[in-house]
Amino acid sequence: MKIMEAFLIGITFILSPALTLSQVTRYLDEQGTDTDSARAIYVVMYLDKLSKSYYLNPKRIRYEETQADDGLVTRTQYYRTGQIMAVGSVKNGRPARSVKSFYENGKPQGELEFEHFELTRVSIVRVINYWDSIGNKIIDNGNGQCTCVLNPFENATVAENGKIVNQLKEGEWTANTAIYSYRETYENGQLQRGTLNYRGESFDYNVIEESAQPAGGMEALYAHVGRVMKYPVKARRQGIQGRVIVQFVVQKDGTLTDTHVINGIGGGCDEEAIRAIMSSPKWKPGKQRGRPVKQRYMLPIQFRLG
């Protein structure tokens, strides 16, 4: 499913807390899937911990970020018309803490709060207040029946239907699009179970998002890379050392593809880093609502002379 694939493939996992990039630019289509510059609908530029995105043809700001605190940044997202779509905190590309969203006519849409549990990638959204597009309040102080967009920073926003009790999802929630539909059950904001129907195929799940993982976990992957990687003779002779950043895609079957270096140091180190990563066993693929999806990663490989 292209839209759901885009949700995960648009999330770039950098497997080192200290890693920063000088600059990375990605060209994306309407659903957030990587493409070339000629077919791109918008572009995203990453600079250190911040990013900025532009719509193309004509070029207009899509979102911009500024540094906040506690590892957070503040993102302001815009409609193509230039009207503000949402403003709030972001961590690792995902909404965190408070987010305010707006309709394209400028009226307030939602006041939301997000809480993340990084180890399990579980998120809880609290709906404080929510209005329909003509200004009627449908969620008042955390209670009411909602037809709400609760993913204001994602590539493809989806309206969900259900009940909010004490700011949290409760009971049965549904969503229907031209491509897929799902039905989920919540207790105190926690997902209990869900079923996705995509083009007649059904998937059951109890977590919304599962990140792709290497066989045996990240420690096993780094141990494998350390075993198989050889310091290139040319790099050793020339005293080349440093960090190579390799980007790749984990496919739905766990194979690694589209591998290339986005920050290299030369001397054969770039090619050796790719070779070492590509020799790793198949990964466990990422999943979105129980369905395997593609997922993009960036992995830093350190070359250091002894």
Phi, psi and omega per residue, in radians:
M1 nan 2.051 -2.967
K2 -1.093 -0.742 -3.103
I3 -1.119 -0.792 -3.114
M4 -1.233 -0.601 3.060
E5 -1.051 -0.703 -3.113
A6 -1.099 -0.565 -3.126
F7 -1.053 -0.791 -3.138
L8 -1.452 -0.679 -3.085
I9 -1.185 -0.347 3.090
G10 -1.376 -0.174 3.106
I11 -1.668 2.040 -3.141
T12 -1.736 2.075 -3.118
F13 -1.661 2.095 3.122
I14 -1.792 2.013 -2.909
L15 -1.570 0.803 3.060
S16 -2.817 2.069 -3.075
P17 -1.102 -0.377 -3.090
A18 -1.632 -0.049 -3.027
L19 -1.281 2.264 2.960
T20 -2.266 2.622 -3.107
L21 -1.901 2.462 3.082
S22 -1.149 -0.888 2.979
Q23 -2.950 2.350 3.055
V24 -2.275 2.342 3.121
T25 -2.089 2.329 3.113
R26 -2.180 2.400 3.063
Y27 -1.820 2.251 -2.978
L28 -2.287 2.648 3.073
D29 -1.550 -2.980 -3.023
E30 -1.042 -0.580 -3.121
Q31 -1.583 -0.020 3.121
G32 1.614 0.259 3.108
T33 -1.549 2.399 -3.117
D34 -1.064 2.438 3.110
T35 -2.605 -3.002 3.097
D36 -1.622 2.974 -3.037
S37 -1.124 -0.520 -3.108
A38 -1.215 -0.531 -3.091
R39 -1.833 0.045 -3.053
A40 -1.263 2.540 3.020
I41 -1.652 -0.619 3.057
Y42 -2.605 2.906 -3.099
V43 -2.200 2.521 3.068
V44 -2.113 2.287 3.108
M45 -2.056 2.206 3.122
Y46 -1.810 2.281 3.100
L47 -2.371 1.903 -3.031
D48 0.946 -2.141 -3.087
K49 -1.620 -0.005 -3.079
L50 -1.935 2.782 3.055
S51 -2.473 2.820 3.117
K52 -2.521 2.500 -3.092
S53 -2.293 2.521 3.123
Y54 -2.225 2.422 2.846
Y55 -1.244 2.617 3.108
L56 -1.957 2.695 3.046
N57 0.922 1.267 -0.032
P58 -1.488 2.841 -3.101
K59 -1.324 2.047 3.080
R60 -2.449 2.625 -3.116
I61 -1.117 2.319 3.065
R62 -1.731 -0.838 2.955
Y63 -2.723 2.771 3.057
E64 -2.454 2.631 -3.094
E65 -2.165 2.583 3.049
T66 -2.284 2.638 -3.086
Q67 -1.173 2.350 3.070
A68 -2.007 -2.292 -3.136
D69 -2.354 3.001 3.075
D70 0.929 0.692 3.130
G71 1.317 0.120 -3.127
L72 -1.739 2.740 2.955
V73 -2.193 2.807 3.085
T74 -1.812 2.183 3.139
R75 -1.935 2.378 2.957
T76 -2.014 2.087 -3.086
Q77 -1.920 2.520 -3.016
Y78 -2.200 2.612 2.894
Y79 -1.275 2.930 3.102
R80 -1.075 -0.465 -3.141
T81 -1.280 -0.212 -3.074
G82 1.728 -0.177 3.089
Q83 -1.212 2.449 3.126
I84 -1.167 2.278 3.103
M85 -1.636 -0.764 -3.105
A86 -2.805 2.626 3.077
V87 -2.398 2.295 3.099
G88 3.028 -3.074 -3.099
S89 -1.454 2.577 3.137
V90 -2.344 2.457 3.029
K91 -2.356 2.167 -3.085
N92 0.923 0.675 3.083
G93 1.415 0.053 -3.079
R94 -2.078 2.580 3.134
P95 -1.079 2.467 -3.132
A96 -2.519 2.529 -3.110
R97 1.029 -2.298 -2.969
S98 -1.589 2.387 3.059
V99 -2.394 2.321 3.029
K100 -1.954 2.307 3.130
S101 -2.048 2.763 -3.053
F102 -2.422 2.615 3.020
Y103 -1.343 2.875 -3.113
E104 -1.184 -0.333 3.075
N105 -1.444 0.043 3.082
G106 1.641 -0.197 -3.129
K107 -1.305 2.618 3.105
P108 -1.111 2.506 3.128
Q109 -1.923 -1.065 -3.075
G110 -2.535 2.651 2.948
E111 -2.071 1.913 -2.977
L112 -2.134 2.703 3.009
E113 -2.315 2.392 -3.072
F114 -2.079 2.412 3.065
E115 -2.233 2.290 -3.092
H116 -2.066 2.568 3.025
F117 -2.077 1.726 -2.906
E118 -1.077 -0.646 -3.074
L119 -1.145 -0.605 -3.113
T120 -1.809 -0.100 -3.075
R121 0.964 0.550 3.055
V122 -1.586 2.410 3.116
S123 -2.167 2.499 3.017
I124 -2.110 2.253 3.085
V125 -1.897 2.331 3.055
R126 -1.868 2.253 3.133
V127 -1.764 1.859 -3.089
I128 -1.417 -0.946 3.092
N129 -2.516 2.643 3.131
Y130 -2.654 2.447 -3.120
W131 -2.152 2.688 2.971
D132 -1.436 3.113 -2.968
S133 -1.236 -0.228 3.114
I134 -1.842 0.118 3.004
G135 1.785 0.056 3.089
N136 -1.363 2.311 -3.120
K137 -1.443 2.046 -3.106
I138 -1.826 -0.366 2.969
I139 -2.118 2.040 -3.063
D140 -2.055 1.999 -3.139
N141 0.902 0.746 3.007
G142 1.478 0.304 3.132
N143 -2.486 2.451 3.093
G144 2.579 3.135 3.092
Q145 -1.761 2.302 -2.911
C146 -2.109 2.314 2.734
T147 -2.005 1.676 -2.838
C148 -2.289 2.556 2.932
V149 -1.671 1.962 -3.049
L150 -1.937 0.254 3.117
N151 -2.244 1.069 -2.949
P152 -1.129 -0.336 -3.105
F153 -1.786 0.052 -3.084
E154 -1.484 2.876 -3.089
N155 -1.143 -0.754 -3.124
A156 -2.099 1.849 -3.136
T157 -1.345 2.475 -3.082
V158 -2.240 2.309 3.080
A159 -1.468 2.226 3.120
E160 -1.932 2.655 -3.088
N161 -2.148 2.216 3.115
G162 3.061 -3.037 -3.056
K163 -1.792 2.415 3.048
I164 -1.907 2.179 3.116
V165 -2.216 2.128 -3.110
N166 0.904 0.795 3.052
Q167 1.374 -0.102 -3.004
L168 -2.042 2.659 3.026
K169 -1.072 2.424 3.138
E170 -2.501 2.392 3.091
G171 1.328 -2.575 -3.019
E172 -1.527 2.329 3.073
W173 -2.200 2.482 -3.108
T174 -2.341 2.783 3.006
A175 -2.614 2.488 -3.133
N176 -2.381 2.241 3.043
T177 -2.248 3.111 3.125
A178 -1.195 -0.333 -3.059
I179 -1.836 -0.646 -3.037
Y180 -2.620 2.929 3.019
S181 -2.542 2.736 3.047
Y182 -2.583 2.754 3.121
R183 -2.318 2.226 -3.068
E184 -2.320 2.688 3.090
T185 -2.093 2.291 -3.101
Y186 -2.136 2.603 2.956
E187 -2.310 2.093 -3.123
N188 0.886 0.730 3.087
G189 1.434 -0.109 -3.113
Q190 -1.700 2.260 3.080
L191 -1.165 2.238 3.086
Q192 -1.698 -0.751 -3.139
R193 -2.875 2.759 3.110
G194 -2.728 2.758 3.083
T195 -2.360 2.177 3.087
L196 -1.782 2.367 2.996
N197 -2.021 2.050 -3.139
Y198 -2.211 1.933 3.140
R199 0.887 0.762 3.084
G200 1.470 -0.090 3.120
E201 -1.746 2.385 -3.035
S202 -1.920 2.457 3.123
F203 -2.337 2.220 3.058
D204 -1.718 2.585 -3.074
Y205 -2.779 2.829 3.012
N206 -2.293 0.120 2.951
V207 -2.359 2.547 -3.103
I208 -1.268 -0.771 -2.979
E209 -2.340 2.267 3.052
E210 -2.137 2.169 -3.134
S211 -1.337 2.524 3.014
A212 -1.066 2.517 -3.110
Q213 -2.402 2.450 3.055
P214 -1.229 2.747 3.106
A215 -1.033 2.148 3.140
G216 1.472 -0.028 3.106
G217 1.627 3.093 -3.058
M218 -1.152 -0.631 3.128
E219 -1.089 -0.698 3.122
A220 -1.143 -0.662 3.121
L221 -1.122 -0.842 -3.137
Y222 -1.126 -0.602 3.091
A223 -1.140 -0.719 3.109
H224 -1.094 -0.831 3.139
V225 -1.044 -0.731 3.122
G226 -1.084 -0.609 -3.132
R227 -1.260 -0.746 -2.972
V228 -1.593 -0.333 -3.039
M229 -1.366 2.374 3.123
K230 -2.070 2.400 -3.133
Y231 -1.272 2.108 -3.107
P232 -1.034 2.429 -3.109
V233 -1.055 -0.759 -3.127
K234 -1.048 -0.774 -3.130
A235 -1.134 -0.689 3.137
R236 -1.130 -0.765 -3.123
R237 -1.119 -0.645 -3.079
Q238 -1.594 0.028 3.109
G239 1.225 0.481 -3.126
I240 -1.416 2.227 3.036
Q241 -2.599 2.886 -3.117
G242 2.488 -2.800 -3.016
R243 -2.006 2.266 3.056
V244 -1.832 2.252 3.126
I245 -1.858 2.045 -3.095
V246 -1.862 2.329 3.079
Q247 -1.936 2.464 3.131
F248 -2.699 2.946 3.117
V249 -2.049 2.271 2.995
V250 -1.547 2.008 -3.097
Q251 -1.337 3.032 -3.079
K252 -1.102 -0.410 3.114
D253 -1.686 0.096 3.098
G254 1.597 -0.063 3.091
T255 -1.363 2.735 -3.133
L256 -1.803 2.290 -3.139
T257 -2.416 3.117 3.055
D258 0.898 0.734 -3.087
T259 -1.486 2.226 3.073
H260 -2.726 2.810 -3.130
V261 -1.575 2.294 3.087
I262 -1.860 -0.386 2.975
N263 -2.391 1.941 -3.091
G264 -2.056 3.007 3.135
I265 -2.210 -0.098 3.079
G266 1.358 -2.944 3.119
G267 1.202 0.309 -3.101
G268 1.572 -0.129 -3.118
C269 -1.173 -0.658 -3.121
D270 -1.060 -0.845 -3.125
E271 -1.137 -0.650 -3.134
E272 -1.203 -0.646 3.095
A273 -1.110 -0.762 3.097
I274 -1.078 -0.806 -3.125
R275 -1.026 -0.765 -3.109
A276 -1.125 -0.748 -3.134
I277 -1.184 -0.751 -3.106
M278 -1.173 -0.323 3.127
S279 -1.463 -0.054 -3.113
S280 -1.246 2.669 3.099
P281 -1.082 2.879 3.124
K282 -0.967 2.498 3.094
W283 -1.539 2.848 2.909
K284 -1.437 2.115 -3.029
P285 -1.211 2.738 3.021
G286 -1.259 2.744 3.119
K287 -2.346 2.554 3.038
Q288 -2.210 1.983 -3.054
R289 0.902 0.806 3.046
G290 1.461 -0.187 -3.074
R291 -1.762 2.241 3.112
P292 -1.037 2.404 -3.137
V293 -2.404 2.819 3.032
K294 -1.252 2.659 3.108
Q295 -2.594 2.334 -3.106
R296 -1.672 2.400 3.108
Y297 -2.203 2.709 2.877
M298 -2.184 2.314 -3.062
L299 -2.242 2.163 3.082
P300 -1.489 2.311 3.082
I301 -2.077 2.138 -3.062
Q302 -1.650 2.253 3.006
F303 -1.938 2.134 -3.102
R304 -2.411 2.188 3.111
L305 -1.340 2.402 -3.133
G306 -1.443 nan nan
